[in-house]
Amino acid sequence: MVKLLPFSFQEACKADQALTPDTFMLQGGYPRIYDTRMPLNLFFSNYIDTYIERDVSEYLDVRNLAEFRRFLTLCALSSGALINYTNIANELGVSPRTVKAWMSILESSYIAFHLMPFYTNARKQVVKTPKLYFYDTGLLCHLLGIRTVEALVAHPKFGDIFENLIIAETMKQHLNANQEPQLFFYRDASKVEVDLLDFTDPNNRMLIEIKSGQTYHDRFARHLTLIGNVLGIPCEQQYVTSRVEHSYVSQGIRVTSTPRLARRPTVKSRRRAVGILCNQ
């Protein structure tokens, strides 16, 4: 079984060589966008309509379809945050059990996913609630009402969307290489947090802090060093990914630029052929 997510940044760049990370964040990786050049608002509006009418309606009572649309928007507003089923349920006027059932529909249809926290029995004072992310930032932006790159960069949730991009791209990298991603985040009771722990390769465990700014500051890495010492992960496997122009090393921390996403190892051509069929 092959899990085919929307195009990665690397794949999308082959269809549009002028593509930038910010533009990719806005339009996402659904193949039909690159095949037909359909306006984004038109594509995503039709995609949501089709998704709800064709895929979701068979699982939901007709009366809940309007609430499910609102549920999608609330999920977008909650992206990058700890999932609070009770708050979402109160907003919708449904039960937390219903919200959990709807969330399982989003997961099984590859719309959204949970990023689980990393914890061990030895450290009990850590957050154990997962975070919510979308597989495609283009769909996320549409649900948030973002229509231009300028509006994206100025949006209050831009940092969360950028974080979503990096985590989803990391997941695609591993799935495209036929690896099962082992991705987590870390947060303890004292609010020490690392955005992404990539433990897919047990011999090369990585800590990744994600910052949407275009300027790097050494303070971005303060939690990396702390948690790296706790988990036994050396500094050469600690990264800060941001929108800096070039990648470099600062005080032992690897600072990586977003365009470096385009230089991931290439995937097999058969994935693209199947992906065009399955992701439309």
Residue, then its C-alpha position, 0 to 999 in steps of 0.5 A: m500500500v502506498k500513501l499518496l499525499p498531495f504534491s510535495f514542494q519538490e514535485a510541484c516545482k517540476a510543474d512550476q519552476a517559478l514556484t516559491p515556498d510562500t506561493f506553494m503554501l497558498q496553493g498547496g499540492y493538489p495535482r489538478i491545480y498544476d494540471t489545469r491552472m484552475p483559480l484556487n478559490l474555484f478549485f477549493s470551493n468545488y473540492i470542499d463541495t464534492y468532498i462533503e457531498r460525495d465522501v462525507s454525506e454517507y457517514l453523516d446525517v443530512r442535518n449535520l452537513a452544515e455543521f460539518r462545514r463549520f467544523l472544517t473551518l474550526c479545525a483550520l482555526s485550530s491548526g498548529a494547536l493542541i486539540n480541544y474537542t470540548n471547545i470545538a463541540n461547544e462552538l458547534g453545539v454538538s457533543p465531544r464524541t461527535v467531534k471525535a467521530w468527525m475528526s476521524i473522518l478527516e484523518s481517514s480521508y487524508i484531510a488532517f492529521h494528529l501530531m502526537p507528543f513525545y513522552t516517556n514514563a521517566r518524564k511525567q510532566v509533559v503534555k500528552t494532548p496531540k496537535l492538529y495539522f492539515y496535509d495540504t496548506g492550500l486547503l488550510c489557507h482557503l478555509l482561513g479565507i486567505r486568497t493572496v500571498e500578501a494576505l498569507v504573510a500578514h495573517p495572524k496564523f502565518g506562523d502556524i501555517f508555515e509550521n504546518l508546511i514544514i511538518a507536512e513536507t517532512m511527512k511526505q519526504h518519508l512516505n515518498a521514500n516508503q518509510e513510516p514517519q515517526l514524527f512528534f512534538y515536545r512540550d512540558a509543563s514549564k512550556v519548554e517546546v520543540d516543534l518537531l521531533d523526527f525519529t523516523d531514522p533511529n540512527n539520525r534522530m532530529l530536533i527541528e524548531i520551526k520559525s516563519g521569520q526571515t531573520y534567524h536569532d540564536r534564541f530560537a535554538r534555546h529549547l533545542t539545546l535543552i531538550g537535546n541534552v535530555l534526549g541525548i540528541p547531539c547538536e549536529q542533529q538539531y535544526v532551525t528551519s525558517r525563511v532565511e535566504h541561505s542555510y548555514v550553521s550558527q553555534g553548532i545549530r543547523v539553520t535551514s532555508t525553506p527552499r531547501l525543501a526542493r532538494r529532497p531526494t527524488v521519488k520514483s516516477r511511478r508515484r507521480a503517475v499514480g498520484i495524478l489519478c488518486n489526488q484529483 
